[in-house]
Amino acid sequence: MSRPGPAKNRTRQDVQNGAFLIPFAETDKSLGTLGTSIVARLLAAAADITLILDAQGAIIDVSASTDTLSNPENWIGSKWSDTVTVESRVKIDELLKEARAGEAVRPRQVNHRVTGQPDLPVRYSVVSLGKAGRFAALGRELRPLAQLQQRLVEAQRSTESEFLRLRSAETRFRILFQTASEAVVMADANSLKTIDANPAAAALVEMTSGKMIGRAMGDIFDSETRSVIEPQLAALRSIGRIESLRVRLSNRRECWLSATLIRQDDMAQMLIRLTPLSDGAASGLPLSKLQMLRALENMPDAMILIDQHRCIMDANSAFLEMAQISSLAQAKNQAVERWLGSSGVDLNVLFANLREHGTMRNFSTLLRSDFGHAEDVEISGLCMQDGDSPRYALMVRSMARPVRANQGVGAEPSRNAEQLAELVGRVALKDLVRETTEITEKLCIEAALKLTGDNRAAAAQMLGLSRQSLYGKLRRYNIGDLSDADEDEASPE
């Protein structure tokens, strides 16, 4: 059986804007005689909404998907133009006019009114159903397209708003960067080449900003400083920050250098600040105060600055050495309890006394390093009130136990030992041990009460005793005044 060839005499029908509709070549042969049920199914499947209209444009029947309309049968009996918005009625009249005239109907978008919901946009084409004077309106729902267009508009508005915000932020940064009195240099963290420099930095190195851009950072330092600073700037990618490094520029001026790593996307840049040593106005402090700060930074005793949350704000190199911390960046914003304190109680006592009295001297505690080393230390501290946010400055010194042991020869403990030795042979050993144990217990309890400001609950926790055991020992050694409630608590059940 031979396959029929393509028809050569097809007529193109002009649809819209130069587009053509190519109809079927031989409908009688290809479609045959179709029943009304098959035609109805074809019309319903060809569109989201299918309307059967009479010659006057009234809706005789309707077919629609449930996602598009919930009750399409409510339109039956109404004029098609009554179901749409006012501005769409002209388009309905044009569709029906073209269909009645037998012209090629250009599709048009109309908006149906839907109770309690936004208008429903539908793109309709109208087809004549023959001599009966009826028409079929085939509609394609445009709501997904409208939603997509709305999201596109919202995304465009959001992009424009974000662009304006970033441009405003960049303008503010540029103004601040150019007008800042402190010398600031931006450099690439990988190549160590200058990206930008403000006028204050250009004046400090006695070079124009244009000549600084693109040059290696090491070129602005003298040869001795360059050999030290370049490895540290290269290591900035891992440590993240450099604090108060003393450097000498190529013009022999000495400065304090601070650097911070800034990461953005896949780029890393360095923000470098240079503060002249002799420029008191730049830091807001006189030269004597700057020298005092440098002395505290380089003194052999450990110094720590702590915020109201007990987190380290700053520390000198002596503390970093005692705690075996490689860089200040590892200690910043970390809780001081990580390195100081034998238990949570002794630091609670320390900070409570600092808040109440303002100062504290020779407070004994323990310092632990990150590698497990521990040593006894003494702390002297100061509380600096800044509104409702106190700051604490602590000086940490090693207690040097061997030296203290040598200094104790001939002191009171040795005399007590000699007195105990004279009792050997006259008093049983178990009695001597019991007496010395009682003396030690009493001294420890009195020391704990003194450190905690007579807070017996805190003293019991510091000594590792229950409150009942502590009250029992207080009554036994006649330490302090016990109330009736304390006596009841001290009494065994």
C-alpha positions in Angstrom: 0.0 0.0 0.0 1.5 3.3 -1.1 1.7 6.3 1.3 -0.1 9.4 -0.1 2.3 12.3 -0.9 2.0 15.8 0.5 -0.6 18.0 -1.0 0.8 20.7 -3.2 -2.2 23.0 -3.2 -2.5 24.0 0.4 -3.5 27.6 1.1 -1.8 29.5 3.9 -4.1 31.5 6.1 -2.6 34.8 7.6 -2.9 34.6 11.4 -0.9 37.4 13.0 2.2 39.6 12.3 3.3 37.7 9.2 2.6 34.2 10.7 0.6 31.7 8.7 -1.6 28.8 9.6 -1.2 25.8 7.3 -4.5 23.8 7.5 -4.9 20.1 6.9 -4.6 19.1 3.3 -7.6 16.6 2.9 -9.7 16.5 6.0 -12.3 14.2 4.5 -9.7 11.5 3.9 -7.5 12.0 7.0 -10.3 12.6 9.6 -13.2 10.9 8.0 -16.6 11.3 9.5 -16.2 12.1 13.2 -19.0 11.8 15.7 -20.0 14.6 18.0 -18.6 12.9 21.1 -15.2 12.6 19.4 -15.3 16.2 18.3 -16.2 17.3 21.8 -13.3 15.4 23.3 -10.9 16.9 20.8 -12.1 20.4 21.6 -11.8 19.8 25.3 -8.3 18.4 25.0 -7.1 21.1 22.7 -7.5 23.9 25.2 -7.6 24.6 29.0 -11.1 26.3 28.5 -13.5 25.5 25.6 -16.6 27.5 25.2 -19.5 26.6 22.8 -21.2 29.8 21.7 -24.4 30.6 19.8 -24.7 33.2 17.1 -25.3 36.0 19.6 -22.2 35.1 21.7 -24.0 33.4 24.6 -22.4 30.4 26.2 -24.2 27.1 25.4 -21.7 24.7 26.9 -18.3 24.8 28.5 -15.4 22.5 29.3 -12.5 23.4 31.5 -9.8 21.8 33.6 -10.5 21.7 37.4 -7.2 23.5 38.0 -8.4 26.5 35.9 -12.1 26.8 37.0 -13.8 25.1 39.9 -17.4 25.7 38.7 -17.4 26.3 34.9 -21.1 25.4 34.6 -22.0 28.7 36.2 -21.2 30.4 32.9 -23.8 28.5 30.9 -26.6 30.8 29.8 -24.5 33.9 30.2 -23.1 36.1 27.5 -19.3 35.5 27.0 -18.6 39.3 27.3 -20.3 39.3 30.8 -17.8 36.8 32.2 -14.8 39.0 31.5 -13.5 42.4 32.8 -14.6 45.6 31.2 -11.4 46.2 29.2 -11.7 42.7 27.7 -15.2 43.1 26.3 -13.9 44.9 23.2 -11.6 42.0 22.4 -14.6 39.5 22.7 -16.6 41.6 20.2 -13.6 41.6 17.8 -13.1 37.8 18.1 -16.8 37.1 17.3 -16.8 39.6 14.5 -13.9 38.0 12.7 -15.3 34.5 13.2 -18.7 35.6 11.8 -17.0 37.1 8.7 -15.1 33.9 8.1 -11.7 35.7 8.4 -8.7 34.2 10.1 -9.2 34.9 13.8 -6.2 36.5 15.5 -5.9 35.1 19.1 -6.4 37.7 21.9 -5.9 37.7 25.6 -8.9 38.4 27.9 -9.3 38.4 31.6 -12.1 36.5 33.3 -13.5 37.7 36.6 -13.1 35.0 39.3 -14.9 35.6 42.7 -12.4 35.9 45.6 -9.4 35.4 43.4 -7.3 37.5 41.0 -8.5 37.8 37.4 -7.8 34.7 35.2 -5.9 35.6 32.0 -6.8 33.4 29.0 -5.7 33.6 25.3 -8.6 32.7 23.1 -9.0 31.7 19.4 -12.5 31.3 17.9 -13.5 28.7 15.3 -16.8 28.6 13.4 -18.7 25.3 13.8 -20.5 25.5 10.4 -24.0 26.4 9.2 -25.6 26.1 12.6 -24.1 29.5 13.5 -22.3 28.3 16.5 -18.7 28.9 17.5 -16.0 27.2 19.6 -13.7 29.5 21.7 -10.5 27.7 22.6 -8.6 29.2 25.4 -5.1 28.7 26.8 -4.7 29.7 30.4 -1.9 32.3 30.9 -1.8 32.3 34.7 1.6 30.4 34.9 3.0 32.8 32.4 1.7 35.8 34.4 3.2 34.4 37.6 6.5 33.9 35.8 6.4 37.4 34.5 5.6 38.7 38.0 8.5 36.8 39.5 10.7 38.2 36.8 9.6 41.8 37.6 10.2 41.2 41.4 13.6 39.7 40.7 14.5 42.7 38.5 13.3 45.1 41.2 15.3 43.2 43.9 18.4 43.2 41.7 18.1 47.0 41.1 17.6 47.6 44.8 20.6 45.5 45.8 22.7 47.3 43.1 21.7 50.7 44.5 22.5 49.5 48.1 25.9 48.2 47.1 26.7 51.3 45.1 25.7 53.5 48.1 27.8 51.3 50.4 30.8 51.6 48.1 30.4 55.3 47.9 30.4 55.6 51.7 33.4 53.3 51.9 35.3 55.3 49.3 34.6 58.6 51.1 35.7 57.2 54.4 38.8 55.6 52.9 39.9 58.8 51.2 39.2 61.1 54.2 40.6 58.9 57.0 43.5 60.4 58.8 45.0 56.9 59.5 47.2 55.4 56.7 45.3 52.5 55.1 46.6 50.2 52.3 44.7 47.5 50.5 46.9 44.6 49.1 46.3 41.3 47.4 47.0 38.4 49.8 48.5 36.2 47.1 50.8 38.5 45.2 51.4 40.9 48.1 51.0 43.8 45.6 49.2 47.1 46.5 45.6 47.4 45.2 44.8 50.8 46.7 46.1 53.4 49.2 44.4 56.4 50.8 46.1 59.9 50.7 47.2 59.5 54.3 49.2 56.4 53.4 50.7 58.1 50.3 51.8 61.0 52.5 53.3 58.7 55.1 55.5 56.9 52.6 56.2 60.1 50.7 54.7 58.7 47.4 51.6 59.4 45.4 48.7 57.0 45.6 49.0 56.2 41.8 52.6 55.2 42.1 51.8 52.9 45.1 49.2 50.9 43.2 50.6 47.7 41.7 53.9 47.8 43.6 55.0 45.0 46.0 54.2 45.8 49.6 57.8 45.1 50.6 58.9 48.2 48.5 57.5 50.6 51.1 59.7 49.2 53.9 63.5 49.3 54.4 65.6 46.3 53.6 65.8 45.1 57.2 62.1 45.3 57.8 61.3 43.8 54.4 63.0 40.5 55.3 60.8 40.3 58.4 57.5 41.6 57.2 57.2 39.7 53.9 57.0 36.2 55.5 54.5 37.6 58.1 52.3 39.1 55.4 52.4 35.8 53.5 51.4 33.9 56.7 48.5 36.3 57.2 46.4 34.0 54.9 46.4 31.4 57.7 46.5 33.4 60.9 44.0 36.1 59.7 45.4 39.1 61.7 48.6 40.8 62.6 48.6 43.1 65.7 50.9 46.0 66.5 54.1 45.0 64.6 56.8 47.6 64.7 58.2 48.4 61.2 60.4 50.9 59.5 59.5 52.5 56.2 61.8 53.1 53.2 62.0 56.8 54.3 63.2 55.6 57.7 60.0 56.5 59.6 58.9 53.9 62.2 55.3 52.8 62.4 53.0 50.3 64.1 51.6 47.9 61.5 48.3 46.1 61.9 46.8 43.9 59.2 43.5 42.0 58.7 42.6 39.4 56.1 39.4 40.0 54.1 37.9 37.2 52.1 35.4 37.8 49.4 34.2 35.0 47.0 37.5 33.3 45.9 39.7 36.4 46.5 41.7 37.3 49.6 42.8 40.9 50.4 44.7 42.5 53.2 43.7 45.7 55.0 46.9 47.2 56.4 47.0 50.1 58.8 50.1 52.1 59.5 50.4 54.3 62.6 53.5 56.4 63.1 55.3 55.9 66.4 55.8 59.7 67.0 52.4 60.7 65.8 50.4 61.1 69.0 47.5 62.9 67.2 46.9 59.9 64.9 46.1 57.7 67.9 44.6 60.3 70.1 47.2 59.7 72.8 50.3 61.6 73.9 53.7 60.1 73.3 54.2 59.1 77.0 51.0 57.1 76.9 52.1 55.3 73.7 55.4 54.5 75.4 53.5 53.1 78.4 51.4 50.9 76.1 54.5 49.6 74.4 56.0 48.9 77.8 53.0 46.8 78.8 53.1 45.0 75.5 56.8 44.0 76.0 57.0 43.5 79.8 57.9 40.0 81.1 54.7 39.6 83.2 51.7 38.4 81.3 48.9 41.0 80.7 45.3 40.2 79.6 42.4 42.5 78.8 39.0 40.8 79.3 35.5 41.9 78.3 32.3 41.6 80.4 31.7 38.1 79.0 35.1 36.9 80.3 36.5 36.7 76.7 40.0 37.8 75.9 40.1 41.1 74.0 43.9 41.5 74.0 47.0 40.0 75.5 50.7 40.7 75.5 53.4 38.3 74.2 54.3 37.1 77.7 50.8 35.6 78.2 51.0 34.0 74.8 54.3 32.4 75.8 53.0 31.2 79.2 49.9 29.7 77.6 51.9 28.3 74.6 49.6 30.1 72.1 51.1 30.7 68.7 49.3 33.9 67.9 47.0 36.5 69.4 44.3 35.6 66.9 43.9 32.2 68.5 43.2 33.7 71.9 41.0 36.6 70.9 37.3 36.2 71.7 38.0 33.0 73.6 36.9 32.4 77.2 39.6 33.1 79.7 38.5 29.9 81.6 40.2 27.9 78.8 43.6 28.8 80.2 43.0 30.2 83.8 41.4 28.7 86.9 41.6 25.4 88.6 37.8 25.3 88.7 34.9 27.5 87.8 34.6 28.7 91.4 38.0 30.5 91.8 37.5 32.7 88.8 34.0 33.5 89.9 35.5 34.7 93.2 38.1 36.7 91.4 35.7 38.6 89.1 33.2 39.1 91.9 35.9 40.7 94.1 37.0 42.8 91.1 33.5 44.1 90.5 32.9 44.8 94.2 36.3 46.3 95.2 37.8 47.4 91.8 41.2 45.7 92.4 42.5 42.4 93.6 46.1 41.4 94.6 48.0 38.1 94.7 45.1 35.8 93.9 46.4 32.3 93.5 45.1 30.0 90.8 46.2 27.7 88.0 47.3 28.4 84.4 46.9 25.6 81.8 48.5 25.7 78.3 47.0 24.3 75.2 49.5 21.4 75.4 48.6 20.2 78.9 51.3 22.1 80.9 50.0 23.6 84.2 51.6 25.9 86.6 50.6 27.9 89.7 50.2 31.6 89.1 49.3 34.7 91.0 46.9 37.3 89.6 46.5 41.0 90.3 43.6 42.6 88.6 41.7 45.8 87.9 38.1 46.4 87.0 37.4 49.3 84.6 33.7 50.3 84.5 32.4 51.3 81.1 28.8 52.0 81.7 27.1 48.6 82.3 29.9 46.8 80.5 33.0 46.3 82.8 36.4 45.5 81.4 39.1 43.6 83.4 42.8 44.0 83.2 44.8 41.0 84.7 48.5 40.7 85.4 49.6 37.0 85.7 52.8 36.0 87.4 54.3 32.6 88.0 54.4 31.7 91.7 57.9 30.0 91.4 57.3 27.4 94.1 61.0 26.3 94.4 62.0 29.8 95.4 59.2 30.0 97.9 60.4 26.7 99.4 63.9 28.1 99.9 62.6 31.3 101.4 60.5 29.3 103.9 63.6 27.9 105.8 63.5 29.1 109.4 60.1 30.6 109.0 56.9 29.7 110.9 56.2 26.3 109.1 59.8 25.2 110.1 59.3 26.2 113.7 56.0 24.2 113.8 57.8 21.2 112.3 60.5 21.5 115.1 57.8 21.6 117.7 56.1 18.5 116.3 59.5 16.8 116.2 59.9 17.4 120.0 56.6 15.6 120.6 57.8 12.4 118.9 58.1 9.7 121.6 55.8 11.5 123.9 52.7 11.5 121.7 51.4 8.7 119.6 52.0 9.1 115.8 48.3 8.8 115.0 47.6 11.7 117.4 50.2 13.8 115.7 48.8 13.0 112.3 45.3 13.8 113.4 46.4 17.1 114.9 48.3 18.2 111.8 45.3 17.2 109.6 43.0 19.3 111.7 45.3 22.3 111.5 45.5 21.9 107.7 41.7 21.6 107.4 41.1 24.7 109.5 43.6 26.8 107.6 42.2 25.7 104.2 38.6 26.4 105.3 39.5 29.8 106.6 41.4 30.6 103.3 38.4 29.5 101.2 36.0 31.6 103.2 38.3 34.6 102.8 38.6 34.2 99.1 34.9 33.8 98.6 34.0 36.7 100.9 32.4 34.3 103.5 30.2 32.7 100.8 29.9 29.3 102.3 28.3 27.6 99.3 31.1 28.8 97.0 33.7 27.8 99.7 32.3 24.3 99.9 32.4 24.0 96.1 36.0 25.3 96.0 37.0 22.8 98.7 35.2 19.9 97.1 32.9 19.4 100.1 29.1 19.3 100.5 27.5 22.1 102.3 26.6 19.7 105.2 30.2 18.6 105.5 31.5 22.2 105.5 29.0 23.3 108.2 30.0 20.3 110.3 33.7 21.3 110.1 32.8 25.0 110.8 31.1 23.9 114.0 33.9 21.5 114.9 36.7 24.1 114.5 34.4 26.9 115.8 34.9 29.0 112.7 32.4 31.9 112.1 28.9 32.2 113.5 26.4 29.5 112.7 22.7 30.3 112.7 20.1 27.8 113.9 19.4 26.9 110.3 23.1 26.3 109.7 23.2 24.2 112.9 20.3 22.1 111.6 22.0 21.6 108.2 25.3 20.6 109.9 23.5 18.1 112.1 23.6 14.5 110.6 20.2 13.0 109.9 
